[in-house]
Amino acid sequence: MTGGPGRSRKSPDQVTIVDVARHAGVAVSTVSYVLSGKRAISEVTRTRVLASIRELGYHPNAGARALASRRANTIALVLPLRAGMQVPVVMQFAIAVVTTARRFDHDVLLVTSDEGPSGLRRIAGSAMVDGMLVMDVELDDSRVPLLRDLTRPSVLIGVPADPTGLTCVDLDFHRAGQVCVEHLARLGHHRVALLGAPAAVYDRGTGFAHRTRAGVAAAADRHGVTVVTQPFEEGPAAIRQELADLLDRHPDLSALVVQNEAAVGPVLACLPTLGRRVPQDMSVVAICPDQFAEQAAPRITSVPVPAEEIGRQAVALLMRKLHDEAVPEVTLLPPRLTIRDSTAAPTARTPR
């Protein structure tokens, strides 16, 4: 109880709905109806109850707040765990989404099952979430038509072939591929290989992998660079064998672009055993998070994947949509190249 003579005032975390009702001179059920909006309450009574809530510092629990706002205060992060995905990188996105959502007073429901449109329909049809963030977006993603039709707002982390009517955010992977080749071309490299994601990632049409490959090809054509593209599977043994086979087939390669975080370490470890020192005999540039590049030996010249920034922007865009604000269809973050120790001009002994 608050306010009475000789009685100490409760701290806000001790105030209950009973205290609010007593302070406002109404029934507990009336306070509940004001919070939930389930029953019409006169404006005079509603104003009195809200004034008591403010004066006492009452904080209803999350469920009551959700009822009062007609929202669940929860968003879904749809993150199907599929073959070829780099879990450490994916978790960077997830952590960014969770921490940003908390700043907006929202929790995150993580959905990892690969159910396609039916899974999205099930989530959207429930009262569990206010909106959805969707990851691992394919160029011809079967979820896209449904996302356009759903009344619940969504944001894609990734860009399908046709983003019309959607909200998407991602790194500009096409430009990232170009930036890598442009850097190598400026150093004087003329024969380059793109070591890509596992074949499963390309086979299902994942957007970032195909856009990077297209960017690499476009820049190579513009700068007169010959490019070989090869998916790289997971596991040190497989990577070593694929790298050895690649160099046997193309001994004149002088530089590698790596878009496969799991392959970065094994590639650097294997190259010296195959007679290629980095960067004296083979330059290496990667598209990967900064921590991978900084922790490698030698430190890798890279275009970072800004997982934290993409996650933050995705949540911010979704919150704007929840408040009926206009948002752009596509937000592409410009790539930046950080030059470190793994790239140099090709040496005279390197075949050209």
Secondary structure, DSSP 8 states (H G I E B T S, - for coil): --SSTT-----GGG--HHHHHHHHTS-HHHHHHHHH--S---HHHHHHHHHHHHHHT----HHHHHHHHTS-SEEEEE----TT--HHHHHHHHHHHHHHHHHTT-EEEEE----HHHHHHHHHHSSS-SEEEE-S-BTT-TTHHHHHH-SS-EEEES--S--TT--EEEE-HHHHHHHHHHHHHHHT--EEEEEES-HHHHHTTBHHHHHHHHHHHHHHHHHT-EEEEEE--SSHHHHHHHHHHHHHH-TT--EEEE--HHHHHHHHHHHHHTT--TTTT-EEEEES-HHHHHHSSS--EEE---HHHHHHHHHHHHHHHHTT----SEEEE----B--SS-----TTS--
